[in-house]
Amino acid sequence: MAIRDYFRSVETMTAEQVREFLDKHAPSDYNLVDVRQPGEYRQEHLPGARLIPVAELAGRMSELDPAKPTITYCASGMRSRAAASVLVTAGFTNVASMAGGIKAWQGRTAAGSPEAGMSFFTAAADADELIALAWLLEEGSRKFYSAVSLMQPAPEAAALFSSLAKAEEHHKETLEALYRDIAGREPGPDFPRGLSVAQSTDDRMEGNVSVSEALAWARGKETRELLELSVALETDSYDRYIKMSRIFPGENAKKVFAQLVAEEKAHLARMAELLDRSVAEG
């Protein structure tokens, strides 16, 4: 299987298309999954939707029938797109994310929230380039979280984003070590930008989101909105490392990716907890 086959973009449906689908099908014929937090679900949700927060999705997939069409949704479409990708990776064959989330369902807009996707990785030709691209996305996320931590008036949120920035730095070191193991040589002084596929990619982060566009969007946003985006980004990273674990041979690579997946899950849990409190505080 080619690398690009692992990183296909997920399908999306407009709110109107979802309405039409739900009108034409019985609830027993599909999975409708709300991937927000419990507090958000209690405030409002689509009729018949099952609540599975995106941070819990990996451990609760058994609640869903993978043979049925599955629609995910969140507040604005960021988390649900990432959740849909996780389900596709797990073997669900007919999955779509509702673009714009519940805001679109209600006729509101998502205020230009950053677009994310996996297509960035389809350019990679081999394992070396895949590691290089992953390293660059970790660096982009480090820049984003570092900047966002300085925007936070609340000490707890600032500390969380600062710790995420440090975690991305650690992940870069982990990926460099994996490169040494896979390539059988030390990274060059221009690693990873010396690899052709990695050139001119300094403005990308997890989810293939533009760092500069995300920071422009983030200015003036509430902590809740920043956490929504961050949960989507970390879910993308979690999903990407699962995909990469299937591509790379060798027990060491499997252990490295298992570690990265576990760390991303831990990040998601911390963000979900703070997001829950942000929702409760209004």
N, C-alpha and C positions, 0 to 999 in steps of 0.2 A: 504494500500500500504506500502511495506517495505521501510525503509530509502534508501536502495541501489537503489531502483527504481527511486528515485529522482535525483540521481547523476551519471547517466550513461555517459560514455565517448561519445563524438560526433564522427561521421564518418569523415574520411578524404579521399581525392582523390589526386592522384599524378597529376602533371601538364600534363602529357601525357594522363591520364584518362580524365581530363577536356577537353583537346583538342578533344579527340574522342567523348566525349559527345556533345560538342558544334557543331561538324561537323555533327552529326547525328540528331540533333534536331533544330527546328525553334526557333528563339529568343522568340517568343510568348509562347513557351512551358515551359519556366523555368525562375527563378529569378537568375540573376548573379549580385552579390552585392560586390562592392568595398568598404571596410570598413576603408580605409585610410583617410587621410585629403585632403581637396580640392587641396592644392598645389602639393601633390603627384599625385593626379589624373590628374591634368593638365600636369604634366611632361610625364606621360605614363599610359595607362590603357588597359585592355582587351576590344576588340570590343563589344559594346552593354552593357557594365557593367553600372549598376546604382550606383551612388555615394551616400552612406549613411555612414558617419563616425561612428565608433563604439560608440562614445560618444553621438550620436544623434539617435541611433538605436531604443531605447525604445519608442521614440516619433514619429517615422516614419514608424513603421511596417505596417501601413495601406496602404503604397505604394506598398506592396508586396502581392502576392497571396499565402496564406499559403497552398493551395492545390497543388501548383506546386513544382517540385524539385527546391531546392535552393542551390546555391553554393556561398560561401563567400571566399574572398581572401584579402590579405593585402600585405605588403612588403616581409615578411619572414614566415608567417603562424602563428605568435603568436596572433595577434589581431583577425584574422579571425576565429581561433579555439574558442576563447572566444565569439565572436559574434555568431557563429553557436550554441553554447550552450544557449545563450540568446534566440535565435529563437526557439529552441527546447522547452525551458521552456515556451515560449509563445504559444505553440501549433502547430508549424510547424512540420510536420511529416516526411519530406524527405529532410534533410539538410546535407550538407557536407562542410568541409573546405578544401581549396586547400593547401596541404602541401608544405611548402617552399615558398609560395606566388609568387609574380610576379618575384622574383629573380629566382625561379625554372622554371617559365614559359620561362624565357630568357636563361636558361641553366646555371645560376649561383647558388651558394650555399649560405645558410644563416649563414655561419660561426659559426656553432655549437650553435645556440641560444637555451636557456633553453627550455625544454619540459614542458608542463603544462597539467593538466587534473583534473577531479573531482573524480577519483577513490578512493582517500584518504578517502572519507566520507562513502564509502560502508561498512567500518568495524564497523561503529557506530551501536550499538544495541538499544539505547534509546536516549531520549532527553538530559539527562545528558552528555552522551558521545559526542553527536553532539555539544553541547556548548563547551565542553572541546577541541574538535578538532578545532572548529572555533577560540577559544582563542589562541591556539598554532599557528595557521596560522597568526593571527594578530601579535603575538609576533615575528614570523619569518620575517614578512614584516617590522616590526619596525626595526629589526636589519639590514635588507637590505637597507631600505631607509636612516637610520642613516649613514651607511657606504658610500653609494653612494653620500650623500650630501657632504661628505668630499672630494670626487673625483672631484667635480665640480669647475672649475675655474670661471665660470660665476656666479655672485652673485644671479641672479634671479633663476637659476636652483638649486643652492645650497639651497636657501630659500624654494623653492617648495618641494624638497625632505625632508628637515628638518621638514617642516610643516606636511608632510605626515607621518613621523615617530611619531610626536606628536599625530596625529589623530588615528594612530593604537593603541597607548597607551590608548587613550580615549575609543576606541572600546573594548579593553580588560576590562576596568572598566564597560562598559555597559553590556558586556556578563556575568561578575561576578554577577552583580545585577540581571540579568535575571535568572541566575542559582539559586540564593536565592529564587526567586519567584517560579520557577518551582519545585525545589527540596524541598522547605520548610525548608531549613537549611542553615547555614553558610558554605561557601566553607572550606574544611579542609586545614591545613597548607601546604599540598603537592598538592593542587589544581593547575592545572588540571592534573598534571602528575601522581597523585595517581590512576586515573582511568586506568584500564588495557589497553584500546584501545589507550590511549594517551602516553603510555610509548615509549621511544626511538624515539620521533618525534620532537626533538628540532631543526632539520635541515630543516624543511619544512616551506614554506610560502604560500601566496595566490597562487591559481592555482596548489597546490601540487608541487611547484618547490623547488628544493634543494637550500637553502640559500648559502651554500658554493660553489656550482657549479655556481649559478647565479653571485656571487661576483667575482669568478675567471673569468667568461666570461666578466663581466662588466669592468674589469681593462683595461684601454686604449681605451674604446669605447667612441664614440662621444655622446653628450647629446641627439641627435636625436634618436640614437639606444636605449639608456637607457629609453627614454620616450616611445618608441614603446613597450618595454617589460612592462613598468609600466602601460601603458594603458590596456594591456592584463590582467595584474594581477588584476587591479581594476575592470575591467569588470567581471572577474571571481568572485570577491568578491561580486559585485552587484548582479550577477546571483545567487550566493549561498544564499544570504540573502532572495531573492525572494523565492527560493525553501524552505528555512527553515520556512518562514512565512506560508507556506502551511502545514507544518508538525505540528507546535506547536499550541495547542489549547489556547484559552483565549484572551481577548481583550488586556491585557497588552503586551503579546508577540507580537501581531499584531502591536501595536504601536511602540514597540522597533525595530522590523524589518523594519517597514516603515521609521523610523528615520535613521537606518543604510543604507537602500537603498538610501534615499535622500542624505546622506552624501557621499556615493560612487559616485553618479551621479555628485555631486559638484566637487569631486576630478577629475573625468574624464573630466569635462568641463575645469578645470584649466590646466590639462596636455595637452588636445587637443589644447588649445590656444597657449601654449608654443611650442608644436610640430609643429604647423602651422608656427610659426615664425622661428623655426629651419630649416624647409624645405625651406622657402623663402630665408633664409640667405645662403643656399647652403651647 
